[in-house]
């Protein structure tokens, strides 16, 4: 699965699940997180997380 992280300051990053969890851990408590925990941590920080569809991934 691939995700798009939007930091609301013009920066967008396409990441895989593992990278998304790293992002979430760095903004969260730094503990081991699930994918859902990481998404919630990023959204709580004000970032937008969007799951990319297969057709969007192929168009990278």
PEPEQUI-V401012 format. One record per pair of residues at least 6 apart in sequence whose ideal C-beta (glycine too) atoms are under 6 Angstrom apart, sorted by the first residue. I is the first residue (numbers start at 1). J is the second residue. Records with the same first field share a line. If there is no record, write none. Layout:
I->J + J
This chain:
1->17
2->14 + 16 + 52 + 57
3->15 + 20 + 49 + 51
4->14 + 50 + 52
5->13 + 47 + 49
6->12 + 48
7->47
8->46
17->35
20->38
21->33 + 38
24->33 + 38 + 41 + 42
25->33
27->41 + 45
28->41
39->49
42->49
